[in-house]
Amino acid sequence: MLDRLKFVVAGIGVLAVPTLAHAAEKQVDITAEVAGSCGVGSPDVTEIDLHDLTGPDGKLDPSKTGATILGRATIADAWCNTPHSLTMEATPMTLTRTVAYTQPAYMARKVTYSARLSGWAGFPLTGRPHGGNDQYAVGPVPSPYAAPSPGLVLEVSKLQTLTPTGSEQADLMLEYGLYRGTVTITLTTEN
């Protein structure tokens, strides 16, 4: 009986010996890169029409020279995912037709305005263009930012006539025709 017991114990011992498993493992990483970039959506209007600028005496209408907002454009989708700068470039409204004679001293062919851009990282930009492509900037802003609702808001107010040298002068008569100015908003990465 002892021999049988030895045989049973030996059999159990063989079953208890662990089998050696061979495992091989390799890791595959999944990577991607996000480039620093900025985006500016389309404004809700592409033209702010201030209508007729003349008052009853042929000079700038006094109702357009005050702080009342005369026009507004909103850009709902503006963002940067990296450090960046915001630039607003503006030109005065300039008579678009070609005139064959020198501008008389009592007439104006350019009109300036206050352009105020708000909605970006607590930094409103305000400018009054007198020359061409006057620039106003914020930055560098050290972190990513996206304009909260409603987005970037451009407001135009406080019109004033300009002399040929770009100085503001209130008593100038406006020459007839279409006047056009521009405001360009640019977000640029700083990396």
C-alpha positions as a printed Julia matrix, in Angstrom:
191×3 Matrix{Float64}:
   0.0     0.0     0.0
   2.95    2.25    0.67
   4.05    1.73   -2.92
   0.67    2.78   -4.16
   0.73    5.85   -1.99
   4.16    6.77   -3.34
   2.83    6.38   -6.85
  -0.2     8.61   -6.13
   1.98   11.24   -4.42
   4.44   11.14   -7.32
   1.55   11.57   -9.77
   0.22   14.55   -7.86
   3.74   16.04   -7.78
   4.0    15.77  -11.56
   0.65   17.5   -11.97
   1.7    20.29   -9.58
   4.82   21.24  -11.56
   3.97   24.43  -13.37
   4.24   24.51  -17.11
   6.46   27.24  -18.45
   4.51   29.66  -20.71
   6.43   31.66  -23.22
   4.95   35.15  -23.88
   6.29   37.83  -26.18
   4.99   41.35  -26.03
   5.61   44.45  -28.15
   4.13   47.92  -27.78
   2.98   50.14  -30.63
   2.64   53.84  -29.86
   0.06   55.96  -31.61
   1.15   59.56  -32.02
  -0.04   62.71  -33.71
   0.99   66.31  -33.79
  -1.23   69.35  -33.55
   0.22   72.34  -35.31
  -0.13   75.75  -33.72
  -2.74   77.6   -35.7
  -5.42   80.27  -35.64
  -8.75   80.61  -37.4
 -11.07   83.51  -38.16
 -14.59   82.83  -39.43
 -16.64   84.95  -41.78
 -18.28   88.11  -40.43
 -22.06   88.24  -40.26
 -21.9    91.21  -42.68
 -19.22   91.93  -45.26
 -20.07   95.62  -45.53
 -21.11   98.15  -42.91
 -23.15  100.72  -44.85
 -23.21  104.09  -43.09
 -25.55  105.52  -45.78
 -25.41  109.22  -46.71
 -22.73  111.02  -44.69
 -23.79  114.59  -45.52
 -25.71  116.93  -43.3
 -27.93  119.8   -44.53
 -24.9   122.05  -45.19
 -22.87  119.53  -47.25
 -20.56  118.83  -44.31
 -20.46  115.64  -42.28
 -23.82  114.92  -40.65
 -23.42  115.8   -36.94
 -25.39  112.69  -35.93
 -22.5   110.58  -37.25
 -19.72  112.31  -35.3
 -20.67  111.19  -31.79
 -20.17  108.02  -29.76
 -23.34  106.35  -31.11
 -22.53  103.02  -32.79
 -23.22  103.53  -36.5
 -22.46   99.99  -37.65
 -21.45   96.59  -36.31
 -20.04   93.31  -37.64
 -19.62   90.09  -35.65
 -17.23   87.19  -36.3
 -18.56   84.2   -34.34
 -15.65   81.82  -34.93
 -12.21   83.14  -33.95
  -9.58   81.05  -32.15
  -5.89   80.26  -31.65
  -4.58   77.05  -30.07
  -1.13   78.51  -29.34
   0.47   81.81  -28.3
  -0.56   84.45  -30.82
  -1.14   88.09  -31.74
  -4.28   89.87  -32.9
  -3.98   92.74  -35.39
  -6.61   95.14  -36.67
  -5.59   97.11  -39.77
  -7.83   99.98  -40.86
  -7.97  102.51  -43.66
 -10.01  105.72  -43.66
 -13.07  105.89  -45.88
 -11.77  107.44  -49.09
 -13.62  108.85  -52.09
 -13.47  106.09  -54.71
 -13.99  108.13  -57.86
 -11.07  109.77  -59.61
 -11.17  113.56  -59.44
  -9.27  115.59  -62.07
  -8.63  118.63  -59.87
  -6.68  119.27  -56.67
  -8.66  118.92  -53.49
  -9.88  122.36  -52.39
  -8.91  123.38  -48.83
 -12.58  123.5   -47.77
 -13.38  119.96  -49.08
 -12.75  116.43  -47.79
 -12.11  113.22  -49.72
 -11.37  111.1   -46.66
 -13.31  110.35  -43.5
 -11.9   108.71  -40.38
 -13.86  106.76  -37.79
 -13.37  104.97  -34.5
 -13.12  101.22  -35.03
 -13.44   99.2   -31.82
 -12.84   95.45  -31.83
 -13.88   93.63  -28.67
 -14.18   90.01  -27.57
 -10.53   88.93  -27.51
  -8.81   87.88  -24.27
  -9.92   91.01  -22.44
  -8.02   93.25  -24.86
 -10.29   95.53  -26.88
  -8.6    97.3   -29.78
  -9.59  100.82  -30.74
  -8.21  102.75  -33.68
  -8.83  105.85  -35.78
  -7.23  105.48  -39.2
  -5.73  108.63  -40.71
  -3.25  107.31  -43.26
  -3.34  104.01  -45.03
  -3.22  100.63  -43.33
  -3.0   101.96  -39.76
  -2.34   98.98  -37.46
  -3.49   98.28  -33.91
  -2.31   95.1   -32.18
  -2.66   92.91  -29.1
   0.03   90.45  -28.26
   1.73   88.37  -28.0
  -1.01   86.62  -26.04
   0.88   83.83  -24.21
  -1.81   81.14  -24.29
  -4.52   79.67  -26.54
  -7.8    81.54  -26.74
 -11.19   81.35  -28.43
 -13.57   84.31  -28.54
 -16.61   83.65  -26.34
 -20.11   84.2   -27.68
 -21.02   86.3   -29.58
 -17.42   86.4   -30.92
 -15.31   89.29  -32.14
 -17.4    92.43  -32.47
 -16.32   95.37  -34.65
 -18.14   98.66  -33.96
 -17.83  101.87  -35.97
 -18.57  105.33  -34.53
 -17.27  108.95  -34.29
 -16.8   109.9   -37.94
 -14.72  112.97  -38.85
 -13.49  114.51  -42.11
  -9.76  114.54  -42.88
  -7.55  117.1   -44.62
  -5.29  115.92  -47.47
  -2.48  115.45  -44.91
  -4.64  113.2   -42.71
  -5.52  115.67  -39.95
  -9.03  115.7   -38.54
 -10.97  118.87  -39.34
 -14.67  119.22  -38.57
 -15.74  122.0   -40.96
 -14.9   120.38  -44.31
 -17.51  119.81  -47.01
 -17.64  116.29  -48.46
 -17.13  115.76  -52.19
 -19.86  113.64  -53.73
 -19.37  109.93  -54.47
 -18.84  106.58  -52.81
 -16.45  106.46  -49.85
 -14.86  103.14  -48.89
 -12.59  102.1   -46.02
 -11.56   98.69  -44.75
 -10.87   96.93  -41.48
  -8.85   93.72  -41.65
  -8.6    91.43  -38.61
  -5.69   88.99  -38.43
  -4.75   86.3   -35.89
  -1.12   85.16  -36.16
   0.67   82.37  -34.3
   3.74   83.36  -32.3
   5.62   80.03  -32.5
